[in-house]
């Protein structure tokens, strides 16, 4: 690696780090100003607050990493262009592709770091960040879906709960239906269902079980009965943000389990999985776009390059959010939705790079 490569690589990593160190404290200050009154009202311990803002820093940095990277590359590359350093480098016989090499090395380092963070560290931060918000800041104190929960727990079994109290672990209007093909085999309806944590059993109050037979239905009812079901409490009341809190191995296992059950939320979980891979790839695409945009002098100087960069960065975030939401709320394929921004901006990167070479 030549001296010029080390020079650019150091500027790449240093500017990106400084950009993070500049904007994360701003994000923390804004968050504190919005939530300080509620923290005081709820007597939140200082240790909990300190841990929350450590997790907030990781969560915030991972969320806005593409913008920070893009703006930092535009910033220092524009300075190189304004100081005519890029002209001197290219005039010495170095091709634009060769000039781009240290940028790609820097993008590789950042991508590996972000990839590992997304696999292991971000899930921990996401769980703590969301738990803190729901425990101390949200007016709704539960972190689970507690109303109108409908889940497929196996290939032929479905459960429904109209309401669940997480504190008392009591569900109301619970039903479990078992099918054989398209035909209903049995249906159990319970007025009130209580979970017993000691032995993981359930107590049914005012239950009725209907078993469909070829010659007639069989009815069974009682005011109270203890039983065991083949599902967990997490199935009865799924955590709202569960996919964000799982490491890569846990998330793959969870998705496979939900796919076998025919979960209606499978697209949401797949979006989380695919983004773990797509976000690091965006580092290369945004780096190439940033270099192509800012490597030449413009009349507006660095300000014009930053303006173009901000527009492109927010366009990338806009596409990412729109298509991610589209995949979660519809039948749109999650893998296409997640990778679409990278595909569009990848084509843009190739176009801008060709023009920059000229």
Secondary structure, 3 states (H helix, E strand, C coil): CCHHHHHHHHHHHHHHHHHHHHHHHHHHHHHHHHHHHHHHHCCCCHHHHHHHHHHHHHHHHHHHHHHHHHHHHHHHHHHHHHCCHHHHHHHCCCCHHHHCHHHHHHHHHHHHHHHHHHHHHHHHHHHHHHHHHHHHHCCCCCCECCEEEEEECCCCEEEEEEEEECCCCEEEEEEEEEEECCEEEEEEEEEEEEEECCCCEEEEEEEEEEECCCCCCEEEEEEEEEECCCCCHHHHCCECCHHHHCCHHHHHHHHHHHHHHCCCCHHHHHHHHHHHHHHHHHHHHHHHHHHHHHCCCCCCHHHHHHHHHHHHHHHHHHHHHHHHHHHHHCCCCHHHHHHHHHHHHHHHHHHHHHHHHC
